[in-house]
Amino acid sequence: MKPKAASYYKQNRLKQLRAFCFAAKAGSISRAAEQLYLSQPSVSLQIQALERELNTMLFERRGPKIRLTPDGQALLEIALPMVEGMDSLRDTFAERCGDLNSGFLNIAAGESTILYILPKFLKQFADKYPGVRIRLHNVTGADGMAMLRADEADFAVGSMLDMPDDVSYYPVFNFHPTLITPLDHPLAGKDHVTLEEIAAYDLILPPRYLSTWGLVKSVFQQYNIPHKVTLEAGGWAVIKKYVEMGIGISIVTDICLEEDDRIATIPVREYFPSRSYGIVIRRGKFIPAQAKRFIEMLAPEFFHRPSASTQTLNHNQAESLTSEQA
């Protein structure tokens, strides 16, 4: 093969592999085309050429949806690190040369994480690397997982209850359940309360599609104690406001408690589990230099664990995890 022909062949191979990897992650040819700024027929042709060369079927096609075959999954495991490495070449080279002042940092997180955990770390990162553009995506669990799988976020910061096989979780922060009441409430000032005492008053909780609702319900049901939710409100800041106004009391995670809150607090960890918040990332994900630096600020020991790699994360069996915004 002539040198010029070989060079063209390699360039074409990379395009085919990028088309394949993007389609596999997106689960859609049209979605991959949008991400690659190509036409849908062009992406389809590149994948078909790869299938012909490898003499196999990479996707099962069912209308607009596609699904990896076993051969397709095997190729994805081989090709994805190479494609991600090429896409991150500029940032990786800049880091190796001591320059980490360009590029992007994409983080997915829920509202409570964005309000109460990330601010000081984002300020620290922005001061140290002013040339890096930060994209902070306010998402709940399912949307955050979709962003991770589509590589629209470098990693997520939050809590998890269910651990999918394709992600890893590394807990960093731990917070405890707390009952909050108005300052003049009959329970205010107590060191300890029972579930019966809590159930005697109207509760304010996050919407029932978030896991706090189900958790509180299950605990009261476990003890066979009826309770009443008088108001559903999204976000801990909103819930604290309505508790302060005297509309009801609530059970929150102390991640949201601040010194200037005008509410009374009582620990209830005897009945409700603590919650960990940490780093969530797709398994096998190539970690860009910007993301690596931010993760090191959150958890300095992260890349020095015996099982950790500077480019990929191993599956971590976390003990008590929750996936929600509030």
SVG drawing of the C-alpha trace seen along z (x, -y; Angstrom):
<svg xmlns="http://www.w3.org/2000/svg" viewBox="-52 -34 58 45">
<polyline fill="none" stroke="black" stroke-width="0.4" points="0.0,0.0 1.4,-3.4 2.1,-5.9 -0.6,-8.3 -3.2,-5.6 -2.3,-4.2 -2.6,-7.7 -6.1,-8.1 -7.0,-4.7 -6.1,-5.5 -8.0,-8.8 -11.0,-7.0 -10.8,-4.3 -10.8,-6.9 -13.9,-8.5 -15.6,-5.1 -14.7,-4.3 -15.9,-7.8 -19.2,-7.3 -19.6,-3.8 -18.7,-5.0 -21.0,-8.0 -23.9,-5.9 -23.3,-3.2 -23.3,-5.8 -26.3,-7.7 -28.3,-4.6 -29.3,-6.4 -27.8,-7.1 -29.6,-10.5 -28.4,-11.5 -24.8,-10.6 -25.1,-12.6 -26.2,-15.6 -23.3,-15.3 -20.7,-14.8 -22.3,-17.6 -22.7,-15.1 -25.7,-13.9 -27.4,-10.8 -26.6,-8.9 -22.9,-9.8 -22.8,-8.2 -24.8,-5.1 -22.3,-4.7 -19.3,-4.9 -20.7,-2.2 -21.7,0.0 -18.2,-0.2 -16.8,0.8 -19.2,3.8 -18.1,4.9 -14.5,4.7 -14.9,6.6 -17.4,9.0 -19.9,8.7 -23.0,6.9 -22.3,4.2 -25.9,3.1 -29.3,4.7 -31.6,2.1 -35.2,1.7 -36.6,-1.3 -34.9,-4.4 -33.4,-2.6 -30.2,-0.6 -28.7,1.9 -25.2,3.3 -24.6,6.9 -22.1,8.9 -19.5,8.2 -20.5,4.5 -20.0,4.5 -16.6,6.0 -15.5,3.4 -16.8,0.6 -14.6,1.7 -11.6,1.7 -12.4,-1.5 -13.9,-3.9 -10.7,-4.5 -8.8,-5.2 -11.5,-7.6 -11.8,-9.4 -8.0,-9.6 -7.9,-11.2 -10.7,-13.7 -8.9,-14.7 -5.4,-14.9 -5.1,-18.6 -6.1,-18.9 -3.9,-15.9 -0.9,-17.4 -1.5,-20.8 -1.5,-19.1 1.6,-17.1 3.4,-20.3 2.3,-22.1 -0.5,-24.2 -4.0,-23.6 -5.7,-26.8 -8.0,-26.0 -10.8,-23.7 -14.0,-22.8 -15.2,-21.2 -18.6,-19.6 -20.3,-18.6 -23.8,-17.2 -25.3,-17.6 -28.6,-18.1 -29.8,-21.3 -28.7,-20.5 -25.2,-19.6 -24.9,-22.7 -26.1,-24.9 -24.4,-23.4 -21.4,-21.3 -19.9,-22.6 -19.6,-26.4 -16.3,-26.6 -14.7,-24.0 -15.8,-25.7 -14.5,-29.0 -11.2,-27.4 -11.0,-25.8 -11.9,-29.0 -9.3,-31.0 -6.6,-28.4 -7.6,-27.7 -9.3,-30.9 -9.0,-29.8 -11.1,-26.7 -14.8,-27.2 -17.1,-25.5 -20.4,-24.1 -22.6,-23.2 -25.7,-21.1 -28.6,-21.1 -30.1,-17.7 -31.9,-15.0 -30.8,-11.4 -32.1,-10.0 -31.1,-13.0 -27.7,-13.0 -27.2,-9.3 -28.2,-10.1 -25.7,-12.9 -22.9,-10.6 -23.7,-7.9 -23.8,-10.3 -20.5,-11.9 -22.2,-15.3 -20.8,-15.5 -17.3,-14.5 -18.7,-13.2 -21.5,-13.9 -21.5,-14.8 -24.4,-13.6 -26.0,-10.6 -27.0,-7.2 -29.3,-4.4 -29.3,-2.1 -25.9,-1.2 -26.0,-0.5 -23.2,1.7 -21.8,-1.0 -21.1,-3.6 -18.8,-3.9 -19.5,-5.8 -17.0,-7.1 -18.5,-8.6 -16.8,-11.7 -19.2,-13.5 -21.6,-12.1 -24.7,-13.9 -27.2,-13.1 -31.0,-13.2 -32.4,-16.1 -35.9,-17.2 -36.4,-21.0 -39.2,-23.0 -40.1,-26.7 -38.2,-28.3 -41.4,-28.6 -42.6,-25.0 -43.5,-22.7 -40.7,-20.3 -38.1,-23.0 -35.3,-22.8 -35.6,-19.0 -32.6,-16.8 -34.6,-13.8 -38.0,-13.2 -39.9,-10.0 -41.7,-9.1 -45.0,-9.5 -44.1,-13.1 -43.1,-13.9 -46.3,-12.3 -48.4,-14.5 -47.6,-17.5 -48.0,-18.3 -45.0,-17.4 -43.4,-19.3 -41.5,-17.0 -40.0,-17.0 -42.3,-15.8 -43.2,-12.1 -41.2,-11.2 -38.0,-12.0 -36.6,-9.4 -37.0,-11.4 -40.8,-11.0 -40.5,-7.2 -37.9,-7.0 -40.0,-8.9 -43.0,-6.9 -41.3,-3.6 -39.9,-4.5 -43.3,-5.4 -44.9,-2.3 -42.2,-0.2 -43.3,-1.4 -46.9,-1.4 -47.3,-5.1 -49.7,-7.2 -48.3,-10.6 -49.6,-13.5 -47.8,-15.4 -49.5,-18.7 -47.2,-20.3 -44.9,-19.0 -42.1,-21.5 -39.0,-21.1 -35.6,-21.9 -34.3,-22.1 -34.1,-25.9 -37.8,-26.2 -38.7,-23.6 -36.7,-25.5 -38.5,-28.7 -41.9,-27.2 -40.9,-25.5 -39.7,-28.9 -43.1,-30.3 -44.8,-27.8 -46.6,-25.8 -45.2,-22.5 -42.1,-20.6 -39.7,-18.5 -37.1,-15.8 -34.0,-17.0 -30.4,-16.0 -28.1,-18.4 -26.3,-19.2 -28.8,-22.0 -28.4,-23.5 -26.7,-26.9 -25.7,-29.1 -28.2,-31.9 -31.2,-29.5 -34.1,-30.7 -35.3,-27.1 -34.7,-24.6 -33.0,-21.3 -33.2,-17.9 -31.1,-14.9 -33.2,-11.9 -30.5,-9.5 -32.0,-6.9 -34.8,-6.4 -33.5,-7.6 -30.3,-6.6 -27.4,-9.0 -26.7,-9.9 -23.4,-10.0 -22.6,-12.3 -19.7,-11.7 -18.3,-11.3 -20.3,-9.4 -18.6,-8.5 -19.1,-6.2 -16.9,-3.1 -14.0,-3.1 -14.4,-6.9 -11.3,-8.8 -11.0,-11.6 -10.0,-14.9 -7.2,-16.9 -9.7,-19.6 -12.0,-17.0 -9.1,-15.2 -7.9,-18.4 -11.4,-19.2 -11.9,-15.7 -8.6,-16.0 -9.9,-19.1 -13.0,-17.2 -11.2,-14.1 -7.4,-14.5 -6.9,-10.7 -9.1,-9.7 -6.3,-8.9 -4.0,-7.5 -6.3,-4.6 -4.8,-1.1 -7.7,-0.3 -7.8,-3.7 -6.5,-4.6 -5.7,-8.1 -8.0,-7.4 -10.6,-4.9 -12.6,-4.1 -13.3,-0.7 -16.7,0.2 -17.1,-0.8 -19.7,1.0 -21.1,-1.9 -23.1,-0.9 -25.9,-3.4 -26.7,-5.5 -29.5,-7.7 -30.3,-9.2 -32.3,-12.4 -32.2,-16.2 -33.6,-16.8"/>
</svg>
